[in-house]
């Protein structure tokens, strides 16, 4: 018997079943490059998925297992409009003994992702939560930056308003010198270039900036330099490219 089928039998013998957190690719990358085969062995045993977008979830599942019958699957949409009452209903299959899966739009579920809400609820209901191995742009960028990997913070998106964003950048820079803490953050792709401009005009010349674009893709580009070095060269065009930014001393 396959590993996946054995797991399925085990789950059915228990009253409740696990909630699996399935990482997905960060872009148009072959699954074999970034995801363990073990993940794919579990997917066929799951018929209930909590997803951010049904269309992209279907595409990922079909890529992972071309033989999957999408029509046999049930999808529960989790986004910023999902109520807590709906979240509770989403977990009913797991409570009844059917393993469930959570899929993000990119990378790891529950990391800078609404999946965290359903995971929190699963923990409160004493369901077993199983995180699976896969790509995280935050971790991969930190690994490649050369910055402090023992003390770091991920801030998500910086403020959109110019004055508030400049103020936030100054605060983050103070932390790297006072607390020796790497600061990581992201931006909507079409605002990447303007964010870089704000960083270059606001930070000290000695502060180091890492730009990690298109992580795990063929077009991956990761570069760490001081602000002074960034200012001396032509800036890369980062528009429409998913990027992660990091600051350190």
C-alpha positions in Angstrom: 0.0 0.0 0.0 1.2 3.6 -0.7 2.1 5.9 2.1 -0.9 8.1 1.2 -3.4 5.3 1.4 -2.0 4.1 4.8 -2.4 7.6 6.1 -5.9 7.7 4.8 -6.8 4.5 6.7 -5.3 5.8 9.9 -7.3 9.0 9.6 -10.5 7.1 9.1 -9.9 5.1 12.2 -9.8 8.3 14.3 -12.7 10.6 15.1 -11.0 13.7 13.9 -8.4 14.2 11.1 -5.5 16.5 10.5 -5.4 19.8 8.8 -2.5 19.7 6.3 -0.8 22.9 5.3 0.3 22.5 1.7 2.9 24.9 0.4 2.6 25.8 -3.3 5.1 27.2 -5.8 6.1 30.9 -5.7 5.4 31.2 -9.4 5.7 29.2 -12.6 8.2 26.7 -11.2 8.1 22.9 -11.7 6.8 21.2 -8.5 9.7 18.8 -8.4 12.1 21.7 -8.0 10.6 23.1 -4.7 8.2 20.5 -3.3 8.9 17.1 -1.7 7.3 14.0 -3.3 5.8 13.3 0.1 3.4 16.2 -0.3 2.1 14.8 -3.5 1.6 11.4 -2.0 -0.8 12.9 0.6 -2.8 15.1 -1.8 -4.9 12.2 -3.4 -6.2 11.3 0.1 -7.8 14.7 0.6 -11.2 15.7 -0.8 -11.7 18.9 1.2 -9.5 22.0 0.7 -9.5 25.5 2.2 -8.2 27.9 -0.4 -7.7 31.5 -1.1 -8.7 31.2 -4.8 -10.5 28.2 -6.3 -9.2 28.7 -9.8 -5.5 28.7 -8.8 -6.1 25.8 -6.3 -7.6 23.7 -9.1 -4.6 24.5 -11.3 -2.1 23.5 -8.6 -3.9 20.2 -7.8 -4.1 19.3 -11.4 -0.3 20.0 -11.8 0.4 17.9 -8.7 -1.8 15.0 -9.8 -3.0 15.0 -13.5 -5.3 12.1 -12.6 -7.2 14.0 -9.9 -10.9 14.4 -10.5 -11.5 18.0 -9.6 -15.3 17.5 -9.5 -15.0 15.2 -6.6 -13.3 17.9 -4.4 -14.9 20.4 -2.2 -13.4 23.9 -1.9 -13.9 26.4 0.9 -12.9 30.0 0.0 -10.9 31.8 2.7 -10.2 35.5 2.2 -10.6 38.8 4.0 -14.4 38.6 3.6 -14.7 35.2 5.3 -16.5 35.4 8.6 -15.5 33.5 11.8 -18.8 31.5 11.6 -17.9 30.4 8.1 -14.4 29.4 9.2 -15.9 27.1 11.9 -18.0 25.4 9.2 -15.0 24.9 7.0 -13.5 22.5 9.6 -16.5 20.2 9.9 -15.0 17.6 7.6 -11.9 17.3 9.7 -14.0 17.0 12.9 -15.9 14.2 11.1 -12.7 12.3 10.4 -11.8 13.5 6.9 -8.3 15.0 6.4 -8.3 18.5 5.0 -5.8 20.7 3.2 -5.0 24.4 3.2 -3.6 26.0 0.1 -2.1 29.5 -0.2 -1.9 31.5 -3.4 1.9 31.3 -3.2 4.4 29.8 -0.8 3.4 28.6 2.7 -0.1 28.8 4.1 -0.6 30.9 7.2 2.6 32.9 6.6 1.6 36.4 5.5 -1.6 34.6 4.4 -5.2 34.4 5.6 -4.8 30.7 6.3 -3.5 31.7 9.8 -7.1 32.3 10.9 -8.3 28.8 10.1 -5.2 27.3 11.6 -5.8 29.2 14.8 -9.3 27.9 14.9 -8.1 24.3 14.3 -5.8 24.6 17.2 -8.6 25.9 19.4 -10.6 22.8 18.4 -7.7 20.4 19.2 -7.3 19.3 15.6 -3.9 18.1 14.6 -2.2 20.7 12.3 0.5 19.4 10.1 2.8 21.9 8.2 4.4 20.4 5.2 7.8 21.5 3.7 7.8 24.0 0.8 9.1 27.4 -0.3 8.8 30.5 1.8 10.0 33.7 0.1 10.7 35.2 3.6 13.0 32.4 4.6 14.7 32.0 1.3 15.4 35.8 1.0 16.8 35.9 4.5 19.0 32.9 3.7 20.4 34.6 0.6 20.8 38.1 2.1 23.8 37.5 4.4 21.9 39.3 7.2 21.2 38.3 10.8 19.2 35.1 10.7 18.9 34.7 14.5 17.0 38.0 15.1 14.7 39.2 12.4 11.2 40.6 11.8 8.8 40.4 8.9 6.7 43.5 8.6 4.5 42.7 5.6 3.5 45.8 3.6 4.9 49.2 4.5 2.4 52.2 4.5 1.3 53.5 1.1 1.3 57.2 2.1 4.7 58.7 1.3 5.2 60.5 4.6 4.1 57.5 6.7 6.3 55.2 4.7 9.4 57.3 5.1 8.7 57.5 8.8 8.4 53.7 9.0 11.6 53.2 7.0 13.5 55.4 9.5 12.0 53.4 12.4 13.1 50.1 10.8 16.6 51.4 10.2 16.8 52.4 13.9 16.0 48.8 14.9 18.7 47.2 12.8 21.3 49.3 14.6 19.8 49.3 18.1 18.5 45.7 18.2 20.8 44.1 15.5 17.5 42.9 13.9 17.1 42.2 10.2 14.0 43.9 8.8 12.1 42.2 6.0 9.1 43.5 4.1 7.2 43.3 0.8 5.4 45.7 -1.6 2.8 45.4 -4.3 4.8 44.7 -7.4 3.8 47.8 -9.3 5.1 49.9 -6.4 8.4 48.1 -6.0 10.4 50.7 -7.9 9.1 53.6 -5.9 9.8 51.7 -2.6 13.4 51.3 -3.7 13.7 55.0 -4.4 12.4 55.8 -0.9 14.8 53.4 0.7 17.8 54.9 -1.2 16.9 58.5 -0.3 16.0 57.7 3.3 18.6 55.2 4.7 22.2 55.8 5.7 24.8 55.1 3.1 26.3 52.3 5.2 23.0 50.5 5.7 22.7 47.3 3.5 19.7 46.6 1.4 18.9 43.2 -0.1 16.5 42.9 -3.0 15.2 39.4 -3.7 13.1 39.1 -6.9 11.4 36.2 -8.5 12.6 33.7 -5.9 12.8 30.1 -7.2 11.9 31.2 -10.7 14.3 31.1 -13.7 14.5 34.9 -13.5 15.5 34.9 -9.8 17.7 37.8 -8.9 19.0 38.4 -5.4 21.4 41.2 -4.6 22.8 42.7 -1.3 24.7 46.0 -1.3 25.1 49.1 0.8 22.8 52.1 0.1 25.9 53.9 -1.2 26.6 51.1 -3.7 22.9 50.9 -4.8 22.9 54.7 -5.5 26.0 54.4 -7.8 24.4 51.9 -10.3 21.4 51.7 -12.5 18.5 50.4 -10.6 16.8 47.2 -11.7 13.3 47.4 -13.0 11.3 45.6 -10.4 7.8 46.5 -11.7 5.5 43.5 -11.9 8.1 41.2 -10.2 7.3 39.7 -6.8 10.0 40.9 -4.4 11.1 40.7 -0.9 13.2 43.5 0.7 15.5 43.3 3.7 17.5 45.9 5.6 20.5 45.3 7.9 23.6 47.2 9.1 
